[in-house]
Amino acid sequence: MGAILGLIMSKAGGALIGGAGVLFALALAFFKGRSSGARKEQDRQRAARDRTNRDIDNIEDAVAGREPDENRERLKKWSGE
């Protein structure tokens, strides 16, 4: 126990503690950055999903107000028939 306390109190011990502090700070910054990047990606995917759902709703609303035969006629121009 005395040897450990002596090492901590010496100049080398101070350098070891300082180095450990720097490594801890770097690790903390790294993991915080990864978490932030993951959150940004999730937000980007959520926004894309919301846009897609909005488009689907618009298409369903447009199709729902017409007769099936009219919808088939309108789809023919897109299908190449």
Biopython code that builds the backbone (N, CA, C, O; Angstrom):
import numpy as np
from Bio.PDB.StructureBuilder import StructureBuilder

atoms = [
    (1, "MET", "N", (0.824, -1.185, 0.000)),
    (1, "MET", "CA", (0.000, 0.000, 0.000)),
    (1, "MET", "C", (0.865, 1.244, 0.000)),
    (1, "MET", "O", (0.552, 2.235, -0.661)),
    (2, "GLY", "N", (1.937, 1.185, 0.734)),
    (2, "GLY", "CA", (2.842, 2.326, 0.804)),
    (2, "GLY", "C", (3.511, 2.593, -0.531)),
    (2, "GLY", "O", (3.756, 3.745, -0.888)),
    (3, "ALA", "N", (3.809, 1.521, -1.276)),
    (3, "ALA", "CA", (4.449, 1.691, -2.578)),
    (3, "ALA", "C", (3.498, 2.372, -3.563)),
    (3, "ALA", "O", (3.918, 3.212, -4.360)),
    (4, "ILE", "N", (2.230, 2.011, -3.505)),
    (4, "ILE", "CA", (1.245, 2.632, -4.401)),
    (4, "ILE", "C", (1.084, 4.102, -4.064)),
    (4, "ILE", "O", (1.042, 4.952, -4.953)),
    (5, "LEU", "N", (0.993, 4.396, -2.765)),
    (5, "LEU", "CA", (0.868, 5.790, -2.333)),
    (5, "LEU", "C", (2.115, 6.577, -2.697)),
    (5, "LEU", "O", (2.018, 7.736, -3.101)),
    (6, "GLY", "N", (3.282, 5.968, -2.562)),
    (6, "GLY", "CA", (4.534, 6.632, -2.932)),
    (6, "GLY", "C", (4.574, 6.922, -4.426)),
    (6, "GLY", "O", (5.044, 7.986, -4.829)),
    (7, "LEU", "N", (4.092, 6.000, -5.258)),
    (7, "LEU", "CA", (4.077, 6.209, -6.701)),
    (7, "LEU", "C", (3.131, 7.355, -7.068)),
    (7, "LEU", "O", (3.457, 8.190, -7.912)),
    (8, "ILE", "N", (1.969, 7.387, -6.435)),
    (8, "ILE", "CA", (0.993, 8.441, -6.726)),
    (8, "ILE", "C", (1.544, 9.807, -6.330)),
    (8, "ILE", "O", (1.295, 10.796, -7.020)),
    (9, "MET", "N", (2.270, 9.873, -5.255)),
    (9, "MET", "CA", (2.790, 11.148, -4.759)),
    (9, "MET", "C", (4.031, 11.597, -5.526)),
    (9, "MET", "O", (4.416, 12.761, -5.418)),
    (10, "SER", "N", (4.660, 10.727, -6.285)),
    (10, "SER", "CA", (5.869, 11.114, -7.010)),
    (10, "SER", "C", (5.495, 11.807, -8.313)),
    (10, "SER", "O", (4.324, 11.856, -8.692)),
    (11, "LYS", "N", (6.515, 12.346, -8.998)),
    (11, "LYS", "CA", (6.283, 13.010, -10.280)),
    (11, "LYS", "C", (5.777, 12.021, -11.320)),
    (11, "LYS", "O", (4.907, 12.356, -12.124)),
    (12, "ALA", "N", (6.317, 10.804, -11.309)),
    (12, "ALA", "CA", (5.868, 9.789, -12.262)),
    (12, "ALA", "C", (4.402, 9.452, -12.021)),
    (12, "ALA", "O", (3.646, 9.230, -12.967)),
    (13, "GLY", "N", (4.010, 9.415, -10.769)),
    (13, "GLY", "CA", (2.606, 9.135, -10.433)),
    (13, "GLY", "C", (1.698, 10.242, -10.940)),
    (13, "GLY", "O", (0.595, 9.973, -11.415)),
    (14, "GLY", "N", (2.149, 11.477, -10.843)),
    (14, "GLY", "CA", (1.362, 12.597, -11.363)),
    (14, "GLY", "C", (1.196, 12.502, -12.863)),
    (14, "GLY", "O", (0.128, 12.800, -13.397)),
    (15, "ALA", "N", (2.259, 12.084, -13.548)),
    (15, "ALA", "CA", (2.186, 11.914, -14.995)),
    (15, "ALA", "C", (1.231, 10.774, -15.349)),
    (15, "ALA", "O", (0.465, 10.876, -16.307)),
    (16, "LEU", "N", (1.277, 9.694, -14.579)),
    (16, "LEU", "CA", (0.355, 8.582, -14.814)),
    (16, "LEU", "C", (-1.095, 9.006, -14.609)),
    (16, "LEU", "O", (-1.964, 8.651, -15.405)),
    (17, "ILE", "N", (-1.355, 9.745, -13.572)),
    (17, "ILE", "CA", (-2.718, 10.219, -13.311)),
    (17, "ILE", "C", (-3.157, 11.181, -14.412)),
    (17, "ILE", "O", (-4.292, 11.117, -14.884)),
    (18, "GLY", "N", (-2.267, 12.059, -14.814)),
    (18, "GLY", "CA", (-2.593, 12.995, -15.900)),
    (18, "GLY", "C", (-2.869, 12.267, -17.207)),
    (18, "GLY", "O", (-3.813, 12.593, -17.927)),
    (19, "GLY", "N", (-2.026, 11.268, -17.508)),
    (19, "GLY", "CA", (-2.232, 10.475, -18.726)),
    (19, "GLY", "C", (-3.548, 9.722, -18.686)),
    (19, "GLY", "O", (-4.257, 9.643, -19.690)),
    (20, "ALA", "N", (-3.874, 9.173, -17.532)),
    (20, "ALA", "CA", (-5.145, 8.466, -17.387)),
    (20, "ALA", "C", (-6.316, 9.432, -17.574)),
    (20, "ALA", "O", (-7.331, 9.076, -18.173)),
    (21, "GLY", "N", (-6.174, 10.634, -17.069)),
    (21, "GLY", "CA", (-7.223, 11.654, -17.238)),
    (21, "GLY", "C", (-7.414, 12.020, -18.699)),
    (21, "GLY", "O", (-8.543, 12.166, -19.168)),
    (22, "VAL", "N", (-6.299, 12.167, -19.423)),
    (22, "VAL", "CA", (-6.381, 12.492, -20.853)),
    (22, "VAL", "C", (-7.044, 11.346, -21.615)),
    (22, "VAL", "O", (-7.912, 11.585, -22.454)),
    (23, "LEU", "N", (-6.650, 10.118, -21.333)),
    (23, "LEU", "CA", (-7.263, 8.962, -21.993)),
    (23, "LEU", "C", (-8.758, 8.882, -21.692)),
    (23, "LEU", "O", (-9.557, 8.578, -22.578)),
    (24, "PHE", "N", (-9.131, 9.151, -20.457)),
    (24, "PHE", "CA", (-10.541, 9.129, -20.077)),
    (24, "PHE", "C", (-11.317, 10.200, -20.847)),
    (24, "PHE", "O", (-12.411, 9.942, -21.348)),
    (25, "ALA", "N", (-10.739, 11.408, -20.935)),
    (25, "ALA", "CA", (-11.404, 12.494, -21.657)),
    (25, "ALA", "C", (-11.561, 12.159, -23.141)),
    (25, "ALA", "O", (-12.604, 12.437, -23.732)),
    (26, "LEU", "N", (-10.536, 11.566, -23.742)),
    (26, "LEU", "CA", (-10.624, 11.177, -25.153)),
    (26, "LEU", "C", (-11.685, 10.099, -25.363)),
    (26, "LEU", "O", (-12.459, 10.164, -26.319)),
    (27, "ALA", "N", (-11.720, 9.114, -24.478)),
    (27, "ALA", "CA", (-12.722, 8.047, -24.588)),
    (27, "ALA", "C", (-14.126, 8.613, -24.422)),
    (27, "ALA", "O", (-15.046, 8.219, -25.138)),
    (28, "LEU", "N", (-14.289, 9.520, -23.495)),
    (28, "LEU", "CA", (-15.590, 10.141, -23.270)),
    (28, "LEU", "C", (-16.033, 10.929, -24.508)),
    (28, "LEU", "O", (-17.189, 10.831, -24.918)),
    (29, "ALA", "N", (-15.140, 11.695, -25.096)),
    (29, "ALA", "CA", (-15.457, 12.468, -26.296)),
    (29, "ALA", "C", (-15.797, 11.536, -27.460)),
    (29, "ALA", "O", (-16.715, 11.819, -28.230)),
    (30, "PHE", "N", (-15.080, 10.450, -27.590)),
    (30, "PHE", "CA", (-15.334, 9.489, -28.662)),
    (30, "PHE", "C", (-16.730, 8.901, -28.542)),
    (30, "PHE", "O", (-17.481, 8.887, -29.516)),
    (31, "PHE", "N", (-17.084, 8.418, -27.363)),
    (31, "PHE", "CA", (-18.387, 7.786, -27.190)),
    (31, "PHE", "C", (-19.525, 8.793, -27.275)),
    (31, "PHE", "O", (-20.612, 8.459, -27.747)),
    (32, "LYS", "N", (-19.291, 10.004, -26.829)),
    (32, "LYS", "CA", (-20.310, 11.040, -26.958)),
    (32, "LYS", "C", (-20.532, 11.370, -28.434)),
    (32, "LYS", "O", (-21.671, 11.568, -28.856)),
    (33, "GLY", "N", (-19.473, 11.430, -29.208)),
    (33, "GLY", "CA", (-19.579, 11.687, -30.642)),
    (33, "GLY", "C", (-20.317, 10.584, -31.364)),
    (33, "GLY", "O", (-21.130, 10.854, -32.248)),
    (34, "ARG", "N", (-20.046, 9.347, -31.000)),
    (34, "ARG", "CA", (-20.745, 8.217, -31.629)),
    (34, "ARG", "C", (-22.233, 8.277, -31.310)),
    (34, "ARG", "O", (-23.068, 8.017, -32.177)),
    (35, "SER", "N", (-22.564, 8.613, -30.085)),
    (35, "SER", "CA", (-23.962, 8.710, -29.678)),
    (35, "SER", "C", (-24.661, 9.825, -30.450)),
    (35, "SER", "O", (-25.795, 9.663, -30.901)),
    (36, "SER", "N", (-23.982, 10.944, -30.596)),
    (36, "SER", "CA", (-24.550, 12.080, -31.332)),
    (36, "SER", "C", (-24.747, 11.726, -32.800)),
    (36, "SER", "O", (-25.766, 12.078, -33.394)),
    (37, "GLY", "N", (-23.787, 11.038, -33.380)),
    (37, "GLY", "CA", (-23.902, 10.620, -34.779)),
    (37, "GLY", "C", (-25.050, 9.649, -34.985)),
    (37, "GLY", "O", (-25.759, 9.728, -35.988)),
    (38, "ALA", "N", (-25.237, 8.742, -34.054)),
    (38, "ALA", "CA", (-26.337, 7.782, -34.151)),
    (38, "ALA", "C", (-27.677, 8.510, -34.059)),
    (38, "ALA", "O", (-28.620, 8.180, -34.777)),
    (39, "ARG", "N", (-27.753, 9.486, -33.185)),
    (39, "ARG", "CA", (-28.990, 10.252, -33.027)),
    (39, "ARG", "C", (-29.306, 11.031, -34.307)),
    (39, "ARG", "O", (-30.465, 11.111, -34.715)),
    (40, "LYS", "N", (-28.284, 11.603, -34.937)),
    (40, "LYS", "CA", (-28.490, 12.337, -36.191)),
    (40, "LYS", "C", (-28.992, 11.404, -37.281)),
    (40, "LYS", "O", (-29.883, 11.772, -38.048)),
    (41, "GLU", "N", (-28.436, 10.209, -37.360)),
    (41, "GLU", "CA", (-28.857, 9.239, -38.371)),
    (41, "GLU", "C", (-30.297, 8.798, -38.120)),
    (41, "GLU", "O", (-31.076, 8.663, -39.063)),
    (42, "GLN", "N", (-30.654, 8.573, -36.863)),
    (42, "GLN", "CA", (-32.028, 8.197, -36.544)),
    (42, "GLN", "C", (-32.996, 9.318, -36.921)),
    (42, "GLN", "O", (-34.075, 9.048, -37.448)),
    (43, "ASP", "N", (-32.626, 10.565, -36.660)),
    (43, "ASP", "CA", (-33.469, 11.699, -37.036)),
    (43, "ASP", "C", (-33.618, 11.794, -38.545)),
    (43, "ASP", "O", (-34.705, 12.093, -39.038)),
    (44, "ARG", "N", (-32.537, 11.542, -39.291)),
    (44, "ARG", "CA", (-32.584, 11.587, -40.747)),
    (44, "ARG", "C", (-33.519, 10.501, -41.286)),
    (44, "ARG", "O", (-34.322, 10.751, -42.186)),
    (45, "GLN", "N", (-33.406, 9.305, -40.728)),
    (45, "GLN", "CA", (-34.262, 8.202, -41.170)),
    (45, "GLN", "C", (-35.726, 8.462, -40.815)),
    (45, "GLN", "O", (-36.623, 8.149, -41.598)),
    (46, "ARG", "N", (-35.963, 9.029, -39.647)),
    (46, "ARG", "CA", (-37.332, 9.342, -39.230)),
    (46, "ARG", "C", (-37.952, 10.375, -40.165)),
    (46, "ARG", "O", (-39.121, 10.255, -40.530)),
    (47, "ALA", "N", (-37.176, 11.392, -40.559)),
    (47, "ALA", "CA", (-37.678, 12.415, -41.477)),
    (47, "ALA", "C", (-37.997, 11.804, -42.838)),
    (47, "ALA", "O", (-39.014, 12.143, -43.444)),
    (48, "ALA", "N", (-37.142, 10.910, -43.324)),
    (48, "ALA", "CA", (-37.395, 10.253, -44.612)),
    (48, "ALA", "C", (-38.650, 9.390, -44.532)),
    (48, "ALA", "O", (-39.450, 9.368, -45.467)),
    (49, "ARG", "N", (-38.824, 8.686, -43.428)),
    (49, "ARG", "CA", (-40.009, 7.847, -43.254)),
    (49, "ARG", "C", (-41.275, 8.711, -43.206)),
    (49, "ARG", "O", (-42.305, 8.338, -43.767)),
    (50, "ASP", "N", (-41.193, 9.865, -42.537)),
    (50, "ASP", "CA", (-42.341, 10.771, -42.467)),
    (50, "ASP", "C", (-42.709, 11.305, -43.849)),
    (50, "ASP", "O", (-43.889, 11.397, -44.184)),
    (51, "ARG", "N", (-41.687, 11.663, -44.665)),
    (51, "ARG", "CA", (-41.961, 12.137, -46.027)),
    (51, "ARG", "C", (-42.630, 11.048, -46.848)),
    (51, "ARG", "O", (-43.571, 11.315, -47.595)),
    (52, "THR", "N", (-42.145, 9.819, -46.710)),
    (52, "THR", "CA", (-42.726, 8.701, -47.450)),
    (52, "THR", "C", (-44.173, 8.464, -47.039)),
    (52, "THR", "O", (-45.042, 8.267, -47.889)),
    (53, "ASN", "N", (-44.427, 8.483, -45.750)),
    (53, "ASN", "CA", (-45.797, 8.290, -45.268)),
    (53, "ASN", "C", (-46.718, 9.404, -45.755)),
    (53, "ASN", "O", (-47.878, 9.150, -46.082)),
    (54, "ARG", "N", (-46.213, 10.627, -45.806)),
    (54, "ARG", "CA", (-46.999, 11.753, -46.301)),
    (54, "ARG", "C", (-47.345, 11.545, -47.774)),
    (54, "ARG", "O", (-48.475, 11.797, -48.191)),
    (55, "ASP", "N", (-46.367, 11.082, -48.562)),
    (55, "ASP", "CA", (-46.612, 10.808, -49.979)),
    (55, "ASP", "C", (-47.650, 9.689, -50.151)),
    (55, "ASP", "O", (-48.537, 9.780, -50.999)),
    (56, "ILE", "N", (-47.527, 8.653, -49.349)),
    (56, "ILE", "CA", (-48.482, 7.546, -49.411)),
    (56, "ILE", "C", (-49.886, 8.042, -49.093)),
    (56, "ILE", "O", (-50.844, 7.689, -49.781)),
    (57, "ASP", "N", (-50.010, 8.859, -48.053)),
    (57, "ASP", "CA", (-51.324, 9.403, -47.687)),
    (57, "ASP", "C", (-51.899, 10.243, -48.813)),
    (57, "ASP", "O", (-53.094, 10.159, -49.096)),
    (58, "ASN", "N", (-51.063, 11.056, -49.465)),
    (58, "ASN", "CA", (-51.542, 11.890, -50.574)),
    (58, "ASN", "C", (-52.030, 11.035, -51.734)),
    (58, "ASN", "O", (-53.061, 11.327, -52.340)),
    (59, "ILE", "N", (-51.285, 9.981, -52.038)),
    (59, "ILE", "CA", (-51.689, 9.092, -53.136)),
    (59, "ILE", "C", (-52.989, 8.369, -52.785)),
    (59, "ILE", "O", (-53.894, 8.287, -53.616)),
    (60, "GLU", "N", (-53.087, 7.852, -51.577)),
    (60, "GLU", "CA", (-54.306, 7.152, -51.171)),
    (60, "GLU", "C", (-55.508, 8.082, -51.185)),
    (60, "GLU", "O", (-56.600, 7.678, -51.586)),
    (61, "ASP", "N", (-55.316, 9.331, -50.749)),
    (61, "ASP", "CA", (-56.413, 10.302, -50.774)),
    (61, "ASP", "C", (-56.855, 10.583, -52.205)),
    (61, "ASP", "O", (-58.052, 10.690, -52.472)),
    (62, "ALA", "N", (-55.905, 10.704, -53.127)),
    (62, "ALA", "CA", (-56.241, 10.992, -54.521)),
    (62, "ALA", "C", (-56.955, 9.806, -55.159)),
    (62, "ALA", "O", (-57.917, 9.996, -55.904)),
    (63, "VAL", "N", (-56.506, 8.600, -54.882)),
    (63, "VAL", "CA", (-57.089, 7.406, -55.493)),
    (63, "VAL", "C", (-58.454, 7.099, -54.889)),
    (63, "VAL", "O", (-59.345, 6.628, -55.596)),
    (64, "ALA", "N", (-58.632, 7.350, -53.625)),
    (64, "ALA", "CA", (-59.870, 6.997, -52.934)),
    (64, "ALA", "C", (-61.078, 7.752, -53.486)),
    (64, "ALA", "O", (-62.206, 7.268, -53.380)),
    (65, "GLY", "N", (-60.863, 8.912, -54.064)),
    (65, "GLY", "CA", (-61.982, 9.711, -54.550)),
    (65, "GLY", "C", (-62.405, 9.380, -55.965)),
    (65, "GLY", "O", (-63.312, 10.026, -56.489)),
    (66, "ARG", "N", (-61.784, 8.395, -56.610)),
    (66, "ARG", "CA", (-62.100, 8.061, -57.999)),
    (66, "ARG", "C", (-62.605, 6.628, -58.107)),
    (66, "ARG", "O", (-62.407, 5.806, -57.213)),
    (67, "GLU", "N", (-63.253, 6.362, -59.213)),
    (67, "GLU", "CA", (-63.731, 5.007, -59.499)),
    (67, "GLU", "C", (-62.541, 4.121, -59.895)),
    (67, "GLU", "O", (-61.554, 4.625, -60.431)),
    (68, "PRO", "N", (-62.622, 2.815, -59.638)),
    (68, "PRO", "CA", (-61.521, 1.909, -59.991)),
    (68, "PRO", "C", (-61.156, 1.952, -61.471)),
    (68, "PRO", "O", (-59.976, 1.885, -61.813)),
    (69, "ASP", "N", (-62.157, 2.063, -62.360)),
    (69, "ASP", "CA", (-61.858, 2.113, -63.795)),
    (69, "ASP", "C", (-61.060, 3.361, -64.152)),
    (69, "ASP", "O", (-60.147, 3.312, -64.976)),
    (70, "GLU", "N", (-61.412, 4.469, -63.527)),
    (70, "GLU", "CA", (-60.671, 5.706, -63.791)),
    (70, "GLU", "C", (-59.235, 5.587, -63.293)),
    (70, "GLU", "O", (-58.306, 6.058, -63.949)),
    (71, "ASN", "N", (-59.055, 4.961, -62.140)),
    (71, "ASN", "CA", (-57.699, 4.753, -61.610)),
    (71, "ASN", "C", (-56.880, 3.876, -62.554)),
    (71, "ASN", "O", (-55.702, 4.146, -62.787)),
    (72, "ARG", "N", (-57.508, 2.812, -63.108)),
    (72, "ARG", "CA", (-56.788, 1.942, -64.042)),
    (72, "ARG", "C", (-56.362, 2.707, -65.293)),
    (72, "ARG", "O", (-55.248, 2.528, -65.786)),
    (73, "GLU", "N", (-57.248, 3.556, -65.802)),
    (73, "GLU", "CA", (-56.924, 4.359, -66.981)),
    (73, "GLU", "C", (-55.752, 5.302, -66.687)),
    (73, "GLU", "O", (-54.861, 5.470, -67.520)),
    (74, "ARG", "N", (-55.758, 5.900, -65.526)),
    (74, "ARG", "CA", (-54.671, 6.826, -65.166)),
    (74, "ARG", "C", (-53.358, 6.074, -64.971)),
    (74, "ARG", "O", (-52.290, 6.603, -65.278)),
    (75, "LEU", "N", (-53.428, 4.862, -64.469)),
    (75, "LEU", "CA", (-52.208, 4.086, -64.237)),
    (75, "LEU", "C", (-51.611, 3.548, -65.531)),
    (75, "LEU", "O", (-50.417, 3.254, -65.579)),
    (76, "LYS", "N", (-52.413, 3.415, -66.572)),
    (76, "LYS", "CA", (-51.907, 2.899, -67.835)),
    (76, "LYS", "C", (-50.774, 3.754, -68.396)),
    (76, "LYS", "O", (-49.826, 3.229, -68.979)),
    (77, "LYS", "N", (-50.874, 5.069, -68.220)),
    (77, "LYS", "CA", (-49.817, 5.928, -68.763)),
    (77, "LYS", "C", (-48.494, 5.728, -68.021)),
    (77, "LYS", "O", (-47.427, 5.989, -68.577)),
    (78, "TRP", "N", (-48.556, 5.273, -66.782)),
    (78, "TRP", "CA", (-47.337, 5.046, -66.005)),
    (78, "TRP", "C", (-46.776, 3.651, -66.242)),
    (78, "TRP", "O", (-45.570, 3.433, -66.124)),
    (79, "SER", "N", (-47.648, 2.711, -66.576)),
    (79, "SER", "CA", (-47.187, 1.335, -66.736)),
    (79, "SER", "C", (-46.713, 1.029, -68.147)),
    (79, "SER", "O", (-46.119, -0.022, -68.388)),
    (80, "GLY", "N", (-46.974, 1.951, -69.095)),
    (80, "GLY", "CA", (-46.494, 1.768, -70.444)),
    (80, "GLY", "C", (-47.408, 0.948, -71.320)),
    (80, "GLY", "O", (-47.005, 0.527, -72.404)),
    (81, "GLU", "N", (-48.632, 0.708, -70.878)),
    (81, "GLU", "CA", (-49.589, -0.070, -71.683)),
    (81, "GLU", "C", (-50.187, 0.780, -72.765)),
    (81, "GLU", "O", (-51.013, 0.300, -73.542)),
]
sb = StructureBuilder()
sb.init_structure("model")
sb.init_model(0)
sb.init_chain("A")
sb.init_seg("    ")
for serial, (resi, resn, name, xyz) in enumerate(atoms, 1):
    if name == "N":
        sb.init_residue(resn, " ", resi, " ")
    sb.init_atom(name, np.array(xyz, "f"), 0.0, 1.0, " ", f" {name:<3s}", serial, name[0])
structure = sb.get_structure()
